[in-house]
Amino acid sequence: MITTLVESVRAVPAAEWERLAGPAGLYLSHRWLAGEEEDPTADASYALVRDDDGTLLAATPLHLVHDEPNDAYRPAGLLPAEHRPRVIAGARRGYRNTPLTAPGLDSVRRDACLVLLRDAARALADRNGTTHWWPYLTAEATARLAPFYPGEPVHLEDDALIPLPGRDFEAYVASLPSRRRVGVRRERREFAAAGLDVRHLTLADCAEDAGILLAGHQQDHGHDRDGIDAMTGLLKRQAASMGGAARVVAAYEGRRMAGFCLYYHYAATTWIRAVAVDRTHPAPHLYFNLMYYLPVQDAYAHGTTALHAGMTAIEAKRRRGAVVSGLYALADG
């Protein structure tokens, strides 16, 4: 097997990359990673493992971080004090990470690929006087990678995925316990009665309105660096890189956006990326409808079979049918 390092995911044909990335999720997809290369706070490169005939067997992004604006990706406070890595292996955004390996690899070849990816990350870090880590690994990825790293995995967060059985929204509701079925129907009914204008848009159609709400949401949660200019710029960059794949469902009261949800359909899953509401003009169950029910409806229309609801507010997500699993970090010595 041969390991190479390339400076852009665009150096790998999209179909070749997606054969590995499809099962891993949106934040390791070819298009998402290409867009993230525009982020000036880190330099991206990609470790590729190929067999002798050139078939791609394994891959991972590597990010040399210069300035991390997201507290949830800063090693300080997440890892033991002796670890201060500046190279992130795998996904740098989205809070769901795994090394990419080709479907169908036997365990011996897969483990050999993982060692080569580790060595590529270690070599890049060595050249820059630092070490590397894998943040927000799934439980399965952690189990596979942990034997090749010193120390124990660190539990960072829990992650929620809502299965979408059957063919329509009523099948989802029917999968919930009886008390929750009553609650979901009531929350949808009272939201509808508020008379807000629900619109399905692309992110490019509404990035400025969404940026204002997202900045307020971030600052309410203590992220003072995430002002309107920063959040609007981030959403506009995402809109430019992801195009029509960046879907928004938004609720308007007249010309004012009362709330929005940004999400993506990728492979068999719908991925919630961002949700924010105007807390100064509350509407009944606005957040729950934007976070869950309206994206679930669109997921059924699109044919996906799960909604990735992500971290935080785990019990609220569990009450809406989520299966919860851990996310972990592994750090090199």
Sequence and secondary structure as in RCSB ss.txt:
>XXXX:A:sequence
MITTLVESVRAVPAAEWERLAGPAGLYLSHRWLAGEEEDPTADASYALVRDDDGTLLAATPLHLVHDEPNDAYRP
AGLLPAEHRPRVIAGARRGYRNTPLTAPGLDSVRRDACLVLLRDAARALADRNGTTHWWPYLTAEATARLAPFYP
GEPVHLEDDALIPLPGRDFEAYVASLPSRRRVGVRRERREFAAAGLDVRHLTLADCAEDAGILLAGHQQDHGHDR
DGIDAMTGLLKRQAASMGGAARVVAAYEGRRMAGFCLYYHYAATTWIRAVAVDRTHPAPHLYFNLMYYLPVQDAY
AHGTTALHAGMTAIEAKRRRGAVVSGLYALADG
>XXXX:A:secstr
 EEEEES GGGS HHHHHHHHTTT GGGSHHHHHHHTT TTEEEEEEEEE TT  EEEEEEEEEES    GGG S
BTTB TT    EEES SSSS B  EE TT  HHHHHHHHHHHHHHHHHHHHHTT  EEEEEEEHHHHHHHGGGSS
S  EEEEEEEEEE  SSSHHHHHHTS HHHHHHHHHHHHHHHHTT EEEEEEHHHHHHHHHHHHHHHHHHTT TT
  HHHHHHHHHHHHHHHGGGSEEEEEEETTEEEEEEEEEEETTEEEEEEEEE TTS  TTHHHIIIIIHHHHHHH
HHT  EEEEESS HHHHHHTT EEEEEEEEE  
